[in-house]
Amino acid sequence: MLTFLRFYRSSSGLSAVEFALIAPVLCVLLLGTIVVCNALECRQKLVSEASSVADLVAQASTLSSADLQDIFQSGTTIMYPFTASGTIVVSSIVNNPQTGANTVAWSQGYNGGRALPVNSAVTVPTGVISAGGSAIFVQVGYSYTSPIGGFFINSIPMSDSFYCRPRESTAVNYTG
């Protein structure tokens, strides 16, 4: 009993025991912060990719297949240091002034992105397309995987879309 009281009152090694109890919690917090910061950076790069691809397409009056592939490649470069495994879909949406309907003039997908069907109706936010005008619509998707692996999370699906008006003409034509 006396040794138990002596052990109970002893304070030597107490810091080591406290550190041993709190160290795993601190490690989990540190790794969680790294995962969250990387996921936020990936999301920001995805938003930049969508706006940059839309802006590059909107600067042209006519696009060939090679031009669009170059734009797709530049979009995936923005995602660095993350892998270039995300999908991109670029569509030209035209407004019919007689009916007011917004339809797809052309659409191209990249890296597994599904192109929208031509002449399909599309809902566009108010004010993006004026009567008889057009807009470039870009959709991007990415599945973020933590560099730490599946310890915290397996993957986070991310997506973004961006509208941009053509700069050089009323519509961007695609020659295929």
C-alpha positions, 0 to 999 in steps of 0.5 A: 500500500505504501508503494502505491501511495508513493507512486501516486504522489510521484510527479517524475515522468508525468510530462511523458505520460501526458505527451503520450496521451495527447500525441495521437490526437495532435497527429490526427489533427495535423494530418486532418489539417493537411487533408483539408488544406489540400482539398481546398487547394484542389477545389480552387484549382478546379474553379480556376480550370473551369473559368480559364477553359471558358475564357480561352474558348470565348476568345475564339470565333471558330475552334478546330478539334486541335484548338479545343484539344490544346485548350483541354490540355491547358485546363488540365495543366492548371490542376498541377500538382494534382493528377490530370484525371478530371473531366471537362465538357465544353458546350456552346449554347445558343438562344433562339430569339423567336422561342426564347429557348436555349439549346446546345449548338455543339458540345465536346467532352474530354477525359471521359466528360460526356458531351451534351446532346446537340439541340438539347434544351439547357437551363441557363441562369437569367441574364447570361444569354441575351435574345439571339446571343450565345454563351460558352458553358464549361463543366469540370469534374474531379475526384480528389484523393488525399495524398495521405491515402484512404486513412481519413477519406477515400475520395471527394467528388468535386465539380464546377461549371462556368458560363462565359460570353463569346468575345470575338463573335456572337457565337463560337463555331466548332469545325470539328 
